[in-house]
Amino acid sequence: MNPTFLFLLIAVSFSSSLAGDVKKNTYIVHMSPHHIPPTFDNNHLDWFQSSLKTVSHTAETIYTYQHVIHGFSTRLTVEEAEALQSLPGILSVLPELRYELHTTRTPEFLGLDQNNNLFFPENDREGDVIIGILDTGVWPESKSFDDTGMGPIPSAWNGACESGTNFTSSICNRKLIGARFFANGYEATLGPIDESKENRSPRDDDGHGTHTSTTTGGSVVAGANLLGYATGSARGMASRARVAVYKVCWIGGCFSSDILAAMEKAITDNVNVLSLSLGGGTADYYRDSVAIGAFAAMEKGIFISCSAGNAGPTSYSLSNLSPWITTVGAGTLDRDFPAYVSLGNGRNYSGVSLYRGPSLPNKMLPFVYAGNASNSTSGALCMPGTLLPEMVKGKIVLCDRGVNARVQKGAVVKEAGGAGMVLTNTAANGEELVADAHLLPASTVGQKAGDEIRKYVISESNPTATILFEGTKLGIQPSPVVASFSSRGPNTITPEILKPDMLAPGVNILAGWSGAVGPTGLADDNRRVGFNIISGTSMSCPHVSGLAALLKAARPDWTPAMIKSALMTTAYTAYKNGKIIEDLATGKPSTPFDHGAGHVDPVSALNPGLVYDIAAGDYFDFLCALNYTVAQIQLVTKKNTTCEASRTYRVGDLNYPSFAVVVPSDSSRKTGSVKHTRTLTNVGPAISTYKVSTFSDSNSVQISVVPETLSFSEVNEKKTFTVTFTAGAMPVNSNVFGRIEWSDGKHVVGSPVAVSW
């Protein structure tokens, strides 16, 4: 996988067949543990086998599951799958899905460098927390896994360090305490892993897994950098926590049967946090393997963080929408890597680059537009084989962004003899600048600058240019801003649950890297680096996973929902000057559909005052409110319980830390009133009184709260309130945004509001 792509998070049904396995697909079979026939004497494995043999004498189980689901995975024909579905006790037979993958400055940017002692003033409990990462594996030799000074591995740990190709069980240590790999589902569909191309072991051949795992819990490494850029002390968010890696992603993708098997192991291994920088599209919760596995983990007290996706700035583009998952969008840091494009007409344009190598000649060079140096209709994109060497040799080439990887465009220019590249954004990417470690002198510029540069190079009779590299710059403002690529709401499955949940750093993030590939991931990139700088919600997700580990260590009695609430209600939505966090895609203020509750502030999250807690039973009520059938609910919860016919279930009453309101308007007036009920738990001073304040950015929506004051007399005391949203006439598909805040004068417990018609 090429790390220069922003790791689009998609899931597709995968139905290819191997030779000798004609017309067979992989299925995940969900069975009801409450309907095992008495003849099997509660031996579920025998029941699984008997059910499978009823429809196929040759089919074998790929995995059996107990915790994430109750059932197994296997390969069947469509007819066999349909026959299996009709057997007693079978809840569902779902086709295999293929998923794909979606620091030195970050701790300082988040305020952790000066405030880490706030988390552990008396003793170090961070070492008791175990973070599980499902990704492309791990490069254990990374300095970020140094275990110097770490105590014994927690006694609760039940995991293992598995041997495999170029990986031994002794390679783990007191920092990297576990490493497993899961390939049965992958190999059942695509055949044996080609070990000449990747290691059949936990070893990371891609870099993505090492980057995410060191972002969550990497040890402190002095002097970390990428080719001299972003030099400083690198550290994960929870630098003293333990790391356990579960390799589920391979060259051909990440398969749901393997993901479920890894989540199953992570639960029994006793991890405290699960981090998944991959996504499952927008399937209903009872069809989404990640959501189903995450529910089981949540019931065990495990915090689950997932990436929101990189399909922004398009609306309704989110992945990982279930309310028991923390869904993380991406924002920028206050750090940049400027590389200026200087033209022969005296104009200069600001871009970004991580190029480090031989400099351009100290003079202006001939400049050419790729579209005019190719016989191909896609020549402007600098696709492989499209440039004419005689027209680009010794010149700087202007390439349009799109279709193929940014760094691959540079490799194409270099192969054709070009001296350098200016890569320009198009309307799809706007002004978003993502830095790359190009193989030749190159700079990426925004759409506006690119349009002007393109106009110059096409119209000028003898265009010239050069590129000036300025290294690393700090203090870039405004920051953070919402990354254009970060996926946006509303929630396509449940509009009443506001997603994403929050924003975290995800642009130009420095973290550990695999020794198997260069920083670009290209086959002809022979450079090897200990750290790399890449971007995506794949990078923002592990930031939140690591911060959750810090909170879990500092507040071990908190549930996953309490940790999530603390991160959400203390997140900030405005800069110090009072202006709302900017959306890079538009240059305008972002909305809760872009930033969720806001940008994480871990120091404030340690002492949130009040939290919104959610128990597993509350999620059951939520599924009832969705009008799921008994079987559909059981697919998620594995419990043989039914919704009470006499009870009214409302999606809006899930005790979520944010408010997404869907107004049930009539066709004539387009008005309505909606009530949401919430309960706050006091985790601050025993005696405290909170008063509410509300804000709406439009007079068409009025927000009222009853009661307006909540008084607490003890820690962990709970108080309930009701919010009424009264909406006037508005156009269909319009939105109003607001905020509800509770404050005792010291703590501010904030919740975003999004009202839709």
Secondary structure by P-SEA (a helix, b strand, c coil): cccccccbbbbcbbbbbccccccbbbbbbbbcccccccccccaaaaaaaaaaaacccccccccccccccccbbbbbcaaaaaaaaacccccccccbbbbbccccccccccccccccccccccccccccbbbbbbcccccccccccccccccccccccccccccccccccccccccccbbbbbcaaaaaccccccccccccccccccaaaaaaaaacccccccccccccccccccccccccbbbbbbbccccccccaaaaaaaaaaaaaacccbbbbccccccccccccaaaaaaaaaaaabbbbbbbccccccccccccccccccbbbbbbbccccbbbbbbccccbbbbbccccccccccccccbbbbcccccccccccccccccccccccccbbbbbbbccccaaaaaaaaaaacccbbbbbbccccccbbbbccccccbbbbcaaaaaaaaaaaaccccccbbbbbbcccccccccccccccccccccccccccccccccccccbbbbbbbccccccccccccccccbbbbbcaaaaaaaaaaaaaaaaaacccccaaaaaaaaaaacccccccccccccccccccccccccccccccccccccccccccccaaaaaaaaaaacccaaaaaaaccccccccccbbbbcccccccbbbbbbbcccccccbbbbbbbbbbbcccccbbbbbbbbbccccbbbbbcccbbbbccccbbbbbbbbbbbccccccbbbbbbbbbbcccccbbbbbbbcc
